[in-house]
Amino acid sequence: MKKILTLVIFAFLIGYQPVLAITSGPQIWSLNDREEILKGNAISVSINQNGRMTAAPEVKALYSGQQPFAWCSVIDKSGAVYVGTGPEGKLLRISADGQSEVRTDFNEINVSALATDKSGNLFAATSPDGKVYRILADGKPEVYFDPKEKYIWALAFTTDGSLLVATGEKGRIYRVNQAGADPEKSVFYDTKSTHVISLAVDAAGSIYAGTDPDATVLVFRNGNKPFALLDSPLSEIHEIAIADDGSIYALAIADTVSDKQPQTGSSQQKNEKIVSQPKPNPGQPEPPKRSLYDLSNVKSVVYRIASDGDYDIIWSSANITAFSILPTKNNESSGVLIGTSESGRIYFADKNGNDTLLAETGAGQISQLHRTATDYLAVASNQVSLFLVGSKPAAEGLYESPVFDAKYPTRWGNIWWTATGKVILETRSGNSDSPDESWSQWQPVTEANGRGEVKSQIARFFQWRARISSGAELMDVRLVYFTKNIAPEITSLQMLDPNVGLAPNPPAQIDPNIELSGLDPASFGMVVAQPAPRRLFIKGARSFQWTAEDRNGDKLVYDVLIKNAAAKDWITLSRGQSENFYSLDTQSFSDGRYIIKVIARDSPSNTRQDERFSETESEAFFIDNTQPALKIMGDPAKDKNSYLVRFSAQDGGSFIARGEYSIDGGAWQKINPVDGIADSPDEVFAVPVPVDAKTVTLRVFDANSNVSTVSWTVPR
């Protein structure tokens, strides 16, 4: 879990660095969450389920070739590995000392399956539209079986020496007893699935098959009648492996067989290697981690099926695709190795669902895993390569953290770590998101009581690495850093209509002890957002509201100033207020054109030397407290039924906005000026008055809601 902590006393944590405006206190990047740790590079470093790092089994690269993809592989009695490749259809033989040769070159695109019988004879299947070949001693292939199928996905020998052939697109399993067997007479089982992807045979002779796209594990114990041991919600049972204790491990993946393409590299993209510090929300608990049994949107899952048919999920991942599994030996902890496409990593998962990153090869994917007498072999793709995974830990492991993005130029303080045994830390920094020659060099951290001074220079990005000796363990690393103080921004300034006043709503009551302690009220479930102000009618009021933000999360205060548009000097109305609104009493000012300025400061969270501010100005507005002038224009014109009374209206501060009239105190009725629109400081209104009426009253409003009235009495 990454945390941001504000420390009361921190001067002793940091060494001298060039001056840089910083926030009110240090922050801490804490790398102790396993998901974040796994974003780093683990070179001969194991990472257990709690995120603790130790020196991993030594990984030795035995071979690296030019073929892109390894579809299948087997290991013979001499320890040599045969690898079926694509897309050039070559069968490679790689000796125990890493020497290689092209054993067979097929006409088909892919060598998709390999198997050896009890005598050590090698059989290879090709796809698409391929055949099953027996490889002679000189490497030449001879056709052993032609199923007339589009794909051949797996080969396996039964205890009686028959060859099982798993195919697609008809989803059949063939049982071949001799060369040149008739395909129709050799059908062992015709599934309802499109593809049979994987095969395995246990010591008792039971046959296991994995299908696609319905991801079912079938077992044939007696004859040709299957029993479904497992029906996974994923798409494909990619591999089935038999453990020494008789339990069955099944790897299910989300991709269907029709989507199978050679991987082009690590599944981790560049941006996934960068981490940043999220803004904490103490009032909201951390979401729970995904359950192993939550298979929604997962890419891979490994099942352990007991001999009685009961099964458990021991590993699953929403972002890692696994391509191979291998049960561990009986004298080791019971579990399974899992080869993935995530930087060619190999995980170990025990039967209780605890997993450890065992080794990292840096390959595109681990296509298959094999046992040797003492160690393990990993066959990888992109390009085809072979790695020896030792049984003993390396003398030293090297872990490189993900790149930390502080967002802004940052000063690095001390780095703290918890470890047992010999662990050496080094750091570097830079301003490009991917470490390159523009970054600073790795610099050692001199340890003293589990902490040391970071000497890397001010920059936006940071990375540390740890050299972990055999027998040592690194638990967590915490970096104290000081981000450049960014000036606040006023993102909007709104001016309300005249006579609309704003008044604060009462804020949430906070225990004064919480305020004195400096703790975040959100930790106690208190909503501390500033409530919106109330709107009130206040004669002569002119109100302003604004929004502001601070990228450092600093507390803001505001100054409000005013000036006549024609003047140079500003008059301060308010200083250091916390509310993001202000109501101006315009009756305290003479008529004229004015501008409001709002200044946002982060001074409550920073020293005087480090505080920053920003400001914005309103559009010009009129202060107009003078009523319009109204008068009757001459004698009204009269006809048989009415008088036409003409009024002139003049306003010196703004313009006449609207007019209304009332006959004998009746309801007010709207009236437009004689030119049809109220938009001028000088307007004329003509009001028709019935001859039998007694009085008519006209009232007009200017743009600032100042009102004037005048009446005319009907003569008798």
C-alpha positions as a printed Julia matrix, in Angstrom:
716×3 Matrix{Float64}:
   0.0     0.0     0.0
   1.31    3.41   -1.0
   0.84    6.13    1.57
   1.37    9.85    1.76
   2.48   10.91    5.19
   3.05   14.39    6.56
   5.89   14.4     9.04
   6.1    16.89   11.84
   9.88   16.78   12.15
  11.82   15.97    9.02
  14.93   18.11    8.9
  17.11   15.19    9.87
  15.72   13.05    7.06
  17.22   15.04    4.19
  20.63   16.07    3.09
  21.59   19.32    1.4
  20.06   19.86   -2.05
  19.71   22.93   -4.31
  16.91   25.27   -3.29
  13.51   24.29   -4.67
  10.06   25.5    -3.68
   8.42   22.6    -1.84
   5.08   21.82   -0.26
   4.33   22.1     3.44
   5.97   18.78    4.28
   7.6    15.7     2.82
   5.69   12.89    1.19
   6.58    9.23    1.16
   6.56    6.77   -1.72
   6.29    3.38   -0.07
   6.83    0.36   -2.3
   5.56   -2.61   -0.32
   2.48   -3.65   -2.32
   3.17   -6.83   -4.31
   1.31   -5.73   -7.43
   3.4    -2.57   -7.57
   6.61   -4.47   -6.79
   5.95   -6.87   -9.67
   6.02   -3.91  -12.07
   9.75   -3.7   -11.49
  12.49   -5.89  -12.99
  13.44   -8.9   -10.88
  16.81  -10.2   -12.05
  17.57  -13.33  -10.02
  15.1   -12.07   -7.41
  12.12  -13.98   -6.03
   9.06  -12.11   -4.74
   6.69  -13.97   -2.44
   2.97  -13.41   -1.91
   3.71  -10.71    0.71
   6.04   -8.77   -1.59
   9.21   -9.82    0.21
  12.27  -10.16   -2.02
  15.07  -12.71   -1.81
  17.78  -13.97   -4.15
  16.1   -16.27   -6.7
  17.33  -19.56   -8.16
  20.1   -18.82  -10.6
  18.93  -18.53  -14.22
  21.44  -19.39  -16.93
  20.79  -18.76  -20.63
  21.79  -21.93  -22.5
  20.66  -21.08  -26.02
  19.2   -18.26  -28.1
  18.34  -18.71  -31.78
  16.61  -17.08  -34.71
  13.31  -18.97  -34.76
  10.48  -16.79  -33.43
   8.12  -19.21  -31.75
   8.41  -22.43  -29.76
   5.2   -24.44  -30.12
   6.27  -27.55  -28.24
   9.25  -29.35  -26.72
  10.38  -32.63  -25.17
  13.51  -33.68  -23.3
  15.29  -36.97  -24.0
  17.27  -39.27  -21.72
  20.54  -37.49  -22.48
  19.13  -34.16  -21.34
  18.85  -32.75  -24.86
  15.78  -30.69  -25.63
  13.86  -30.94  -28.9
  11.9   -27.81  -29.77
   9.18  -27.61  -32.42
   9.17  -24.12  -33.93
   7.26  -21.86  -36.29
   6.68  -20.33  -38.71
   9.46  -22.12  -40.64
   8.53  -25.62  -39.43
  11.93  -26.56  -37.98
  12.69  -29.12  -35.3
  15.66  -28.02  -33.18
  17.84  -30.21  -30.98
  19.61  -28.35  -28.17
  22.11  -30.35  -26.14
  22.61  -30.03  -22.41
  25.57  -27.7   -22.98
  23.55  -25.38  -25.29
  24.8   -26.63  -28.67
  22.04  -26.64  -31.29
  21.21  -28.1   -34.67
  18.22  -28.19  -36.99
  17.26  -31.83  -36.62
  14.43  -31.77  -39.17
  13.05  -29.18  -41.57
   9.39  -29.78  -42.41
   7.33  -28.48  -45.31
   4.55  -27.34  -42.97
   4.57  -24.0   -41.14
   4.56  -25.14  -37.5
   5.85  -28.1   -35.56
   2.9   -28.12  -33.18
   3.37  -31.24  -31.01
   6.15  -33.61  -29.89
   6.27  -36.87  -27.93
   8.71  -39.72  -27.23
   7.81  -43.37  -26.68
   9.31  -45.73  -24.09
  12.15  -46.58  -26.44
  13.08  -42.95  -26.92
  11.7   -42.67  -30.46
  10.68  -39.12  -31.3
   7.36  -38.25  -32.92
   6.45  -34.82  -34.3
   3.18  -33.37  -35.55
   2.89  -30.43  -37.94
   0.14  -27.88  -38.65
  -1.84  -26.67  -40.41
  -2.95  -29.54  -42.69
  -0.1   -31.57  -41.27
   0.73  -35.11  -40.3
   2.35  -37.07  -37.49
   5.95  -38.02  -38.33
   8.38  -40.46  -36.74
  11.86  -38.93  -36.7
  14.51  -41.4   -37.77
  18.01  -41.56  -36.3
  19.4   -39.38  -39.07
  16.71  -36.75  -38.51
  14.67  -37.62  -41.57
  10.89  -37.69  -41.02
   8.62  -40.49  -42.13
   4.84  -40.2   -42.07
   3.48  -42.26  -39.21
  -0.16  -41.11  -39.2
  -2.26  -38.79  -41.35
  -5.54  -37.86  -39.59
  -6.68  -35.59  -42.46
  -7.24  -32.84  -39.88
  -6.57  -29.08  -40.05
  -4.61  -28.93  -36.78
  -2.73  -31.37  -34.59
  -2.36  -29.87  -31.14
  -0.96  -32.58  -28.83
   0.63  -36.03  -28.8
   0.9   -38.47  -25.89
   1.67  -42.15  -25.4
  -0.56  -44.44  -23.35
   0.82  -47.04  -20.94
   0.31  -49.75  -23.59
   2.36  -47.81  -26.18
  -0.46  -46.41  -28.3
  -0.05  -42.88  -29.65
  -2.81  -40.39  -28.81
  -3.32  -37.56  -31.31
  -5.4   -34.48  -30.35
  -6.8   -32.49  -33.27
  -8.95  -29.62  -34.49
 -11.16  -28.37  -36.15
 -13.17  -31.59  -35.68
 -12.16  -31.93  -32.04
 -11.18  -35.6   -32.21
  -8.76  -37.79  -30.26
  -7.14  -40.61  -32.27
  -5.52  -43.72  -30.8
  -2.86  -44.99  -33.2
  -1.4   -48.48  -32.72
   0.72  -48.77  -35.86
   2.16  -46.74  -38.7
  -0.24  -45.92  -41.52
  -3.36  -46.63  -39.42
  -6.75  -45.8   -40.93
  -7.94  -42.48  -39.39
 -11.61  -43.48  -39.27
 -10.79  -46.76  -37.51
  -8.42  -44.95  -35.13
 -10.92  -42.46  -33.65
 -10.71  -42.86  -29.89
 -13.24  -40.17  -29.05
 -15.08  -37.54  -31.07
 -15.75  -34.59  -28.75
 -18.38  -31.92  -29.23
 -15.64  -29.3   -29.0
 -13.89  -27.6   -31.91
 -10.4   -28.44  -30.67
  -8.7   -30.86  -28.32
  -5.68  -28.85  -27.21
  -3.9   -30.84  -24.5
  -3.3   -34.46  -23.51
  -1.81  -36.24  -20.49
  -1.6   -39.86  -19.29
  -1.07  -40.83  -15.65
   0.71  -43.86  -14.22
  -2.54  -45.8   -13.93
  -3.23  -45.34  -17.64
  -6.02  -42.77  -17.32
  -6.15  -40.34  -20.23
  -6.81  -36.62  -19.76
  -7.81  -34.2   -22.51
  -8.35  -30.42  -22.51
 -10.69  -28.76  -25.01
 -11.31  -25.43  -26.68
 -13.45  -23.27  -26.75
 -15.46  -24.82  -23.89
 -12.4   -25.34  -21.65
 -13.32  -28.78  -20.33
 -11.0   -31.37  -18.75
 -12.1   -34.88  -19.74
 -10.8   -38.08  -18.16
 -10.99  -41.55  -19.73
 -10.46  -44.2   -17.08
 -12.02  -47.28  -18.63
 -12.67  -47.49  -22.35
 -13.84  -44.61  -24.49
 -16.43  -43.09  -22.15
 -15.22  -39.77  -20.73
 -16.05  -38.0   -17.51
 -15.82  -34.19  -17.26
 -13.58  -33.41  -14.31
 -13.7   -29.66  -14.83
 -15.62  -27.11  -16.9
 -13.83  -23.75  -16.76
 -15.51  -20.44  -17.68
 -12.41  -19.55  -19.71
 -11.89  -20.61  -23.32
  -9.12  -23.17  -23.47
  -7.44  -25.86  -21.36
  -3.97  -25.07  -22.63
  -2.01  -27.69  -20.71
  -2.59  -30.62  -18.36
   0.2   -31.95  -16.12
   0.32  -34.94  -13.76
   2.03  -34.5   -10.38
   4.01  -37.2    -8.57
   1.25  -37.52   -5.98
  -1.36  -38.24   -8.68
  -3.04  -34.85   -8.59
  -3.81  -33.1   -11.88
  -2.88  -29.52  -12.75
  -4.8   -27.8   -15.54
  -3.95  -24.43  -17.09
  -6.93  -22.55  -18.58
  -6.5   -19.39  -20.62
  -8.95  -16.83  -21.99
  -7.61  -16.75  -25.58
  -9.08  -19.28  -27.97
  -6.96  -21.51  -30.17
  -7.98  -19.61  -33.31
  -6.35  -16.53  -31.81
  -3.02  -18.2   -31.14
  -0.18  -16.05  -32.45
   3.44  -15.85  -31.42
   3.86  -13.28  -28.7
   5.85  -10.21  -29.74
   7.37   -9.49  -26.37
   6.57   -8.86  -22.75
   2.94   -8.34  -21.9
   3.95   -5.46  -19.69
   3.86   -2.25  -21.68
   6.16    0.65  -21.02
   3.58    2.72  -19.2
   2.86   -0.18  -16.84
   6.41    0.19  -15.53
   5.62    3.68  -14.23
   3.91    4.27  -10.9
   2.74    7.47   -9.29
   1.4     8.58   -5.96
  -2.41    8.55   -5.9
  -4.17   11.08   -3.75
  -5.28    9.19   -0.66
  -8.87    9.04    0.5
  -8.74    8.2     4.21
 -12.54    8.15    4.41
 -12.79    5.31    1.89
 -11.32    1.91    2.71
  -9.09    0.15    0.21
 -11.0    -2.14   -2.15
 -10.48   -5.81   -1.33
  -8.08   -7.8    -3.46
  -9.59   -9.97   -6.15
 -10.4   -13.49   -5.01
  -8.65  -16.41   -6.72
 -12.12  -17.73   -7.48
 -13.27  -14.52   -9.15
 -12.7   -15.51  -12.76
 -14.4   -12.53  -14.37
 -12.04  -10.94  -16.92
  -9.09  -13.16  -15.96
  -6.48  -14.18  -18.54
  -5.2   -17.35  -16.92
  -6.12  -19.76  -14.14
  -4.44  -22.89  -12.76
  -6.57  -25.64  -11.22
  -5.38  -28.46   -8.97
  -7.62  -31.52   -9.31
  -7.28  -34.12   -6.58
  -7.37  -37.86   -7.27
 -10.99  -38.02   -6.06
 -12.06  -35.31   -8.55
 -12.28  -32.41   -6.1
 -10.48  -29.31   -7.37
  -9.15  -25.97   -6.16
  -7.97  -22.82   -7.91
  -4.39  -22.17   -6.84
  -3.46  -19.3    -9.17
  -5.26  -16.81  -11.4
  -4.41  -13.5   -13.0
  -6.36  -10.72  -14.66
  -3.32   -9.32  -16.47
  -0.86  -12.17  -17.01
  -1.17  -14.88  -19.66
   0.38  -18.19  -18.63
   1.59  -20.63  -21.28
   3.07  -23.56  -19.36
   2.85  -25.45  -16.09
   5.05  -28.07  -14.43
   4.39  -29.77  -11.07
   7.33  -29.67   -8.69
   9.13  -32.78   -7.53
   7.94  -34.87   -4.59
  10.84  -33.82   -2.37
   9.97  -30.13   -2.85
   7.03  -28.09   -1.6
   3.92  -29.41   -3.28
   2.88  -27.07   -6.05
   3.36  -26.07   -9.67
   5.66  -23.85  -11.72
   3.87  -21.45  -14.08
   5.57  -19.98  -17.16
   4.13  -16.68  -18.4
   4.43  -14.0   -21.07
   5.22  -11.35  -18.46
   8.93  -10.71  -19.12
   9.37  -14.48  -19.35
   8.6   -14.88  -15.65
   8.18  -18.18  -13.83
   5.92  -18.31  -10.79
   5.56  -21.01   -8.16
   2.11  -21.62   -6.67
   1.61  -24.02   -3.77
  -1.53  -26.06   -3.23
  -2.87  -23.42   -0.82
  -2.88  -20.67   -3.43
   0.26  -18.83   -2.28
   2.39  -17.8    -5.23
   5.94  -16.54   -5.56
   7.74  -14.97   -8.5
  10.48  -17.55   -8.78
  12.54  -16.32  -11.73
  12.59  -13.79  -14.56
  14.23  -14.6   -17.89
  13.35  -11.45  -19.86
  11.98  -13.57  -22.73
   8.74  -12.95  -24.57
   7.06  -15.96  -22.97
   7.85  -19.26  -21.3
   6.31  -21.77  -23.71
   7.17  -24.98  -21.82
   8.9   -26.19  -18.67
  10.84  -29.43  -18.07
  12.56  -31.2   -15.23
  16.17  -32.32  -15.22
  17.77  -34.52  -12.6
  18.43  -31.53  -10.33
  17.1   -28.4   -12.01
  14.45  -27.09  -14.41
  14.59  -26.08  -18.08
  12.47  -23.28  -19.52
  11.8   -23.15  -23.26
  11.01  -19.57  -24.3
   9.8   -17.74  -27.39
  10.72  -14.54  -29.22
  13.25  -15.62  -30.12
  13.37  -19.33  -29.27
  15.69  -19.67  -26.28
  16.49  -22.1   -23.5
  17.16  -21.3   -19.83
  18.42  -23.44  -16.98
  16.68  -22.6   -13.67
  18.88  -23.83  -10.86
  17.8   -25.38   -7.6
  20.07  -23.12   -5.54
  19.75  -19.34   -5.16
  22.09  -17.03   -7.0
  24.89  -15.38   -5.03
  23.14  -12.05   -5.56
  19.82  -10.88   -6.96
  19.18   -7.48   -8.53
  15.77   -5.81   -8.28
  14.97   -2.58  -10.17
  11.9    -0.74   -8.94
   9.26    0.6   -11.33
   9.88    4.19  -12.33
   8.26    6.61   -9.9
   6.57    9.64  -11.46
   6.38   12.55   -9.02
   4.61   14.63  -11.73
   6.81   17.69  -11.13
  10.48   18.47  -10.42
  11.16   16.89   -7.06
  13.84   16.94   -4.4
  14.69   13.5    -3.03
  15.2    13.07    0.7
  16.29   10.0     2.6
  15.4     6.46    1.58
  14.49    3.91    4.26
  14.3     0.13    4.0
  13.66   -2.93    6.13
  15.84   -5.94    5.44
  17.69   -8.86    6.93
  21.11   -9.8     5.65
  23.14   -7.84    3.11
  21.1    -5.49    0.92
  22.67   -2.58   -1.0
  20.54    0.2    -2.47
  21.31    2.51   -5.4
  19.23    5.32   -6.92
  18.98    7.41  -10.09
  16.67   10.13  -11.45
  15.75   11.76  -14.74
  13.15   13.7   -16.66
  12.21   11.16  -19.35
   9.66    8.5   -18.47
  11.97    5.69  -19.59
  15.48    5.56  -18.1
  18.07    6.33  -20.77
  21.39    8.1   -21.17
  19.78   11.39  -20.12
  19.25   10.06  -16.59
  21.76   10.41  -13.79
  24.11    7.52  -13.07
  23.3     4.94  -10.42
  24.58    6.23   -7.09
  25.0     4.09   -3.97
  23.11    4.88   -0.78
  25.25    4.85    2.34
  23.26    2.9     4.9
  22.96    3.96    8.51
  20.31    2.34   10.73
  18.16    1.27    7.82
  18.21    4.59    5.96
  20.47    6.64    3.77
  20.78    9.91    1.91
  19.68    9.97   -1.74
  22.24   11.8    -3.86
  20.27   11.71   -7.12
  19.51   15.16   -8.47
  16.22   17.01   -8.67
  14.0    15.54  -11.41
  10.5    14.35  -12.13
  11.21   10.58  -12.3
  13.03    8.34   -9.83
  14.12    4.72   -9.59
  15.92    2.61   -7.03
  17.5    -0.81   -7.25
  18.55   -3.3    -4.62
  21.36   -5.84   -4.65
  20.12   -8.69   -2.47
  22.72  -11.22   -1.33
  21.89  -14.89   -0.97
  20.16  -15.46    2.37
  19.06  -11.8     2.65
  15.48  -10.55    2.52
  14.16   -7.11    1.57
  10.72   -6.31    3.04
   9.93   -2.74    2.0
  11.45    0.52    0.78
  10.22    4.05    1.55
  11.42    7.22   -0.14
  10.96   10.67    1.37
  10.5    13.29   -1.35
   9.58   16.94   -1.69
   7.62   17.94   -4.78
   7.98   21.38   -6.29
   5.24   23.67   -5.09
   2.89   24.37   -7.99
   0.93   27.62   -7.98
  -2.81   27.25   -7.48
  -5.12   27.91  -10.41
  -8.4    29.81  -10.47
 -10.33   27.88  -13.07
 -13.51   29.98  -13.19
 -14.92   33.28  -11.92
 -18.68   33.82  -12.13
 -20.53   37.1   -11.6
 -24.14   36.8   -10.43
 -27.07   39.08  -11.26
 -27.52   42.37   -9.35
 -29.17   42.15   -5.92
 -28.25   38.45   -5.54
 -26.3    38.1    -2.3
 -24.38   35.07   -1.03
 -24.22   33.87    2.56
 -22.24   30.9     3.9
 -24.0    27.71    4.92
 -22.85   26.3     8.25
 -19.92   23.89    7.7
 -19.78   20.39    9.12
 -18.86   20.44   12.8
 -15.42   18.98   13.4
 -14.11   17.85   16.74
 -11.58   20.54   17.76
  -9.25   17.78   18.96
  -9.04   16.49   15.38
  -8.18   19.95   14.1
  -5.53   20.45   16.76
  -3.95   17.06   16.02
  -3.55   17.87   12.33
  -5.32   14.67   11.3
  -7.45   14.57    8.17
 -11.16   14.69    9.19
 -11.85   12.31    6.29
 -10.12    9.61    8.36
 -13.09    9.87   10.72
 -15.66    9.71    7.92
 -16.34   13.45    7.91
 -17.17   15.21    4.67
 -15.05   18.35    4.67
 -16.08   19.77    1.31
 -17.07   23.42    1.55
 -20.88   23.68    1.33
 -22.34   25.84   -1.42
 -23.43   29.31   -0.2
 -27.06   30.35    0.12
 -28.47   32.9    -2.33
 -30.38   35.81   -0.83
 -32.02   38.98   -2.16
 -29.9    41.89   -0.94
 -30.54   45.33   -2.36
 -27.4    46.63   -4.06
 -25.48   43.34   -3.79
 -23.19   42.09   -6.55
 -21.81   38.61   -5.89
 -18.94   36.61   -7.28
 -18.13   32.86   -7.08
 -14.99   31.08   -8.22
 -13.41   27.67   -8.38
  -9.74   26.95   -7.78
  -7.48   23.94   -7.58
  -4.02   23.17   -6.29
  -2.04   20.29   -7.78
  -0.12   19.83   -4.54
  -3.33   19.5    -2.56
  -2.5    22.63   -0.54
  -5.12   24.52    1.44
  -6.03   27.79   -0.27
  -7.07   31.25    0.91
  -8.24   34.16   -1.2
  -7.83   37.91   -1.45
 -10.56   39.96   -3.14
  -9.82   43.41   -4.59
 -11.74   46.01   -6.61
 -10.89   49.04   -8.71
 -12.59   51.48  -11.0
 -11.88   50.41  -14.56
 -10.27   53.76  -15.27
  -8.14   53.78  -12.1
  -4.71   52.24  -11.46
  -4.88   51.28   -7.8
  -6.72   48.32   -6.33
  -8.74   48.49   -3.11
  -8.61   45.39   -0.9
 -12.07   44.11    0.04
 -11.04   40.9     1.81
  -7.74   39.21    2.65
  -7.07   35.57    3.55
 -10.67   34.37    3.39
 -11.36   30.65    3.0
 -14.72   31.01    1.22
 -14.7    30.88   -2.58
 -17.28   33.64   -2.95
 -17.74   37.3    -2.11
 -20.79   39.59   -2.01
 -20.06   43.24   -2.77
 -22.26   46.02   -1.33
 -22.37   48.3    -4.36
 -24.16   51.04   -2.41
 -20.82   51.85   -0.8
 -19.36   52.86   -4.17
 -20.04   55.68   -6.58
 -21.54   54.92   -9.92
 -19.04   53.69  -12.51
 -17.42   50.75  -14.28
 -15.5    48.38  -11.99
 -13.37   45.21  -12.07
 -12.99   42.55   -9.35
  -9.69   40.68   -8.85
  -9.4    37.36   -6.96
  -6.0    36.1    -5.75
  -5.62   32.45   -4.65
  -2.74   31.72   -2.27
  -1.43   28.42   -0.87
   0.13   30.15    2.15
  -1.63   27.99    4.81
   0.33   24.96    3.58
   3.69   26.57    2.82
   6.33   28.79    4.3
   6.41   32.43    3.26
   9.39   31.73    1.02
   7.68   28.84   -0.74
   4.08   30.01   -1.06
   2.69   30.54   -4.55
  -0.34   32.4    -5.87
  -2.38   33.04   -9.0
  -4.96   35.68   -9.81
  -7.78   36.42  -12.21
  -9.95   39.42  -12.99
 -13.65   39.67  -13.71
 -15.14   41.29  -16.74
 -16.02   44.94  -16.21
 -19.39   45.61  -14.58
 -21.4    48.71  -13.71
 -22.15   49.97  -10.25
 -25.25   52.08  -10.67
 -27.16   53.24   -7.6
 -28.93   56.16   -9.32
 -32.59   55.77  -10.2
 -33.7    56.46  -13.78
 -35.29   59.9   -14.36
 -38.96   59.78  -15.48
 -41.19   62.6   -16.75
 -44.38   63.09  -18.75
 -43.84   64.42  -22.23
 -46.35   67.24  -22.93
 -50.08   66.82  -22.99
 -51.4    63.36  -23.8
 -53.13   62.88  -27.12
 -56.83   62.0   -26.85
 -59.26   60.2   -29.05
 -62.84   59.04  -28.39
 -61.89   56.14  -26.04
 -58.44   56.81  -24.57
 -55.5    59.02  -23.89
 -52.0    58.21  -25.16
 -49.61   59.25  -22.39
 -45.91   59.57  -23.37
 -43.13   59.2   -20.8
 -39.41   59.8   -21.2
 -36.95   57.67  -19.17
 -33.26   58.49  -18.76
 -30.5    56.63  -16.89
 -27.01   57.97  -16.27
 -25.31   54.77  -15.07
 -26.39   51.96  -17.36
 -29.52   51.66  -19.55
 -33.26   51.25  -19.26
 -33.91   47.52  -19.08
 -37.7    47.22  -18.87
 -40.95   49.08  -18.21
 -44.32   48.26  -16.61
 -47.55   50.22  -16.1
 -50.61   49.94  -13.9
 -54.1    51.41  -14.45
 -55.89   52.5   -11.26
 -53.59   50.35   -9.1
 -54.3    47.18  -11.04
 -51.88   44.49  -12.12
 -48.58   45.55  -13.61
 -48.37   45.05  -17.35
 -45.19   44.92  -19.42
 -44.63   47.57  -22.03
 -41.88   48.08  -24.57
 -40.43   51.45  -25.53
 -41.78   53.0   -28.71
 -38.68   51.78  -30.61
 -39.58   48.2   -29.66
 -36.61   47.25  -27.38
 -35.3    48.46  -24.03
 -31.56   48.83  -24.57
 -30.7    52.51  -24.26
 -30.11   55.08  -21.54
 -32.86   57.13  -23.17
 -36.21   55.51  -23.89
 -39.77   56.74  -24.59
 -42.84   54.82  -23.45
 -46.38   55.49  -24.78
 -49.13   54.18  -22.52
 -52.8    54.01  -23.65
 -55.14   55.04  -20.81
 -58.94   54.58  -21.03
 -60.91   57.83  -20.66
 -62.89   56.36  -17.77
 -59.71   55.51  -15.81
 -58.5    57.68  -12.96
 -54.68   57.24  -12.95
 -51.87   55.5   -14.73
 -48.49   54.7   -13.12
 -45.32   53.83  -15.08
 -42.27   52.25  -13.52
 -38.99   51.52  -15.24
 -35.96   49.5   -14.2
 -32.38   50.06  -15.27
 -29.86   47.25  -15.84
 -28.86   47.33  -12.15
 -32.49   47.02  -10.97
 -32.81   50.63   -9.85
 -36.47   51.6   -10.23
 -38.38   54.88  -10.72
 -42.15   55.54  -10.93
 -44.3    58.39  -12.13
 -48.11   58.78  -12.27
 -50.54   60.76  -14.41
 -54.1    61.57  -13.39
 -56.85   61.54  -15.98
 -58.39   65.05  -16.13
 -62.13   65.51  -15.33
